[in-house]
Amino acid sequence: MTTGPDSAAAAAPGRGPADRAKSRAAAVSIASNSVLIALKVAVGLLSGSVAILSEALHSGSDLAAALMAFWSVRRAAQPPDERHRYGHEKVEDLSGAVEALLIIAAAAVIVVESVHKLIDGVHLDHVWLAAAVMAVSGGANLVVSLAVLYPVARRTESAALEADAAHLLTDVYTSFGVAGGLLLVKATGFTAFDPLIAIAVALLIFRTGYELTVRSTRVLLDEALGEDELAEIRRCVSEHRGELIGGYHKLRTRRAGSRRHIDLHVTVDGDLSVTEAHDVAEHIAADLRRCLPNADVLIHVEPSSHEREDGS
């Protein structure tokens, strides 16, 4: 006998406060990146700085990521339908994977442009203005990332917003790095600092893209929950050993967006009625949902004669 969510609504509630908070945070990121792109392109063209134009391209990938995050958090909040019975939460993880590829592509373009500038040379104008714009950009991204995106991402366990926040935080470091490189050009007259800093920026961007790719791929491939969460599941189920169940086995877990999926087999007294065994499973499932919020729990009940109580 198996027990678990008996309706689409139980599997994934409709759009609630957490979903609206995620949409608002993504909208703030869209607005911020749009302004910064316009500012960086204008100053980059005015100054001739490849580093600033590279940062404008990076902000372009940020904007694409923010737009994707906005779409994905709204799509993920939709309830299950006839063709997506498990819901749409994995859209957030797919969004993170696509965003990671955009980040890596932006890094490659920056490296190519910077190498051309190193070979052909570069002339910079309005260095003070360019450095000031990059400092403002870094400050703006710092506020949006740490004060808006990260808090909402952690509170709602949003993969898409966490990726967007990490992307913007990388922008903070690279923006300040570019500003520093421009000041070095101003102080030394050595214009190669500008494309060299741009290459360093690209390496940081590539690292961020790689990390996001790994994180998103793990979820898309249904990797098990982390050891801390697995330990909490085992602790929660084991509390019922001897009282309600003989033991448990075939524990399987995965994540889709912010939702956890847990299924396991438990053994009960073979003399229990179907109703009594069902009540035991429902009780354990409710406890698991208290231990790990936002979880779908599926429990298969077996008579004790099928015992294999290693918890695996």
Secondary structure in CASP SS format (residue, H / E / C, confidence):
PFRMAT SS
TARGET T0000
AUTHOR 0000-0000-0000
METHOD secondary structure of the structure
MODEL  1
M C 1.00
T E 1.00
T E 1.00
G C 1.00
P C 1.00
D C 1.00
S C 1.00
A H 1.00
A H 1.00
A H 1.00
A H 1.00
A C 1.00
P C 1.00
G C 1.00
R C 1.00
G C 1.00
P H 1.00
A H 1.00
D H 1.00
R H 1.00
A H 1.00
K H 1.00
S H 1.00
R H 1.00
A H 1.00
A H 1.00
A H 1.00
V H 1.00
S H 1.00
I H 1.00
A H 1.00
S H 1.00
N H 1.00
S H 1.00
V H 1.00
L H 1.00
I H 1.00
A H 1.00
L H 1.00
K H 1.00
V H 1.00
A H 1.00
V H 1.00
G H 1.00
L H 1.00
L H 1.00
S H 1.00
G C 1.00
S C 1.00
V H 1.00
A H 1.00
I H 1.00
L H 1.00
S H 1.00
E H 1.00
A H 1.00
L H 1.00
H H 1.00
S H 1.00
G H 1.00
S H 1.00
D H 1.00
L H 1.00
A H 1.00
A H 1.00
A H 1.00
L H 1.00
M H 1.00
A H 1.00
F H 1.00
W H 1.00
S H 1.00
V H 1.00
R H 1.00
R H 1.00
A H 1.00
A C 1.00
Q C 1.00
P C 1.00
P C 1.00
D E 1.00
E C 1.00
R C 1.00
H E 1.00
R C 1.00
Y C 1.00
G C 1.00
H C 1.00
E C 1.00
K H 1.00
V H 1.00
E H 1.00
D H 1.00
L H 1.00
S H 1.00
G H 1.00
A H 1.00
V H 1.00
E H 1.00
A H 1.00
L H 1.00
L H 1.00
I H 1.00
I H 1.00
A H 1.00
A H 1.00
A H 1.00
A H 1.00
V H 1.00
I H 1.00
V H 1.00
V H 1.00
E H 1.00
S H 1.00
V H 1.00
H H 1.00
K H 1.00
L H 1.00
I H 1.00
D H 1.00
G C 1.00
V C 1.00
H C 1.00
L C 1.00
D C 1.00
H C 1.00
V H 1.00
W H 1.00
L H 1.00
A H 1.00
A H 1.00
A H 1.00
V H 1.00
M H 1.00
A H 1.00
V H 1.00
S H 1.00
G H 1.00
G H 1.00
A H 1.00
N H 1.00
L H 1.00
V H 1.00
V H 1.00
S H 1.00
L H 1.00
A H 1.00
V H 1.00
L H 1.00
Y H 1.00
P H 1.00
V H 1.00
A H 1.00
R H 1.00
R H 1.00
T H 1.00
E C 1.00
S C 1.00
A H 1.00
A H 1.00
L H 1.00
E H 1.00
A H 1.00
D H 1.00
A H 1.00
A H 1.00
H H 1.00
L H 1.00
L H 1.00
T H 1.00
D H 1.00
V H 1.00
Y H 1.00
T H 1.00
S H 1.00
F H 1.00
G H 1.00
V H 1.00
A H 1.00
G H 1.00
G H 1.00
L H 1.00
L H 1.00
L H 1.00
V H 1.00
K H 1.00
A H 1.00
T H 1.00
G C 1.00
F C 1.00
T C 1.00
A C 1.00
F H 1.00
D H 1.00
P H 1.00
L H 1.00
I H 1.00
A H 1.00
I H 1.00
A H 1.00
V H 1.00
A H 1.00
L H 1.00
L H 1.00
I H 1.00
F H 1.00
R H 1.00
T H 1.00
G H 1.00
Y H 1.00
E H 1.00
L H 1.00
T H 1.00
V H 1.00
R H 1.00
S H 1.00
T H 1.00
R H 1.00
V H 1.00
L H 1.00
L C 1.00
D C 1.00
E C 1.00
A C 1.00
L C 1.00
G C 1.00
E H 1.00
D H 1.00
E H 1.00
L H 1.00
A H 1.00
E H 1.00
I H 1.00
R H 1.00
R H 1.00
C H 1.00
V H 1.00
S H 1.00
E C 1.00
H C 1.00
R E 1.00
G C 1.00
E C 1.00
L C 1.00
I E 1.00
G C 1.00
G E 1.00
Y E 1.00
H E 1.00
K E 1.00
L E 1.00
R E 1.00
T E 1.00
R E 1.00
R E 1.00
A E 1.00
G C 1.00
S C 1.00
R E 1.00
R E 1.00
H E 1.00
I E 1.00
D E 1.00
L E 1.00
H E 1.00
V E 1.00
T E 1.00
V E 1.00
D C 1.00
G C 1.00
D C 1.00
L C 1.00
S C 1.00
V H 1.00
T H 1.00
E H 1.00
A H 1.00
H H 1.00
D H 1.00
V H 1.00
A H 1.00
E H 1.00
H H 1.00
I H 1.00
A H 1.00
A H 1.00
D H 1.00
L H 1.00
R H 1.00
R H 1.00
C H 1.00
L C 1.00
P C 1.00
N C 1.00
A E 1.00
D E 1.00
V E 1.00
L E 1.00
I E 1.00
H E 1.00
V E 1.00
E E 1.00
P E 1.00
S H 1.00
S H 1.00
H H 1.00
E C 1.00
R C 1.00
E C 1.00
D C 1.00
G C 1.00
S C 1.00
END
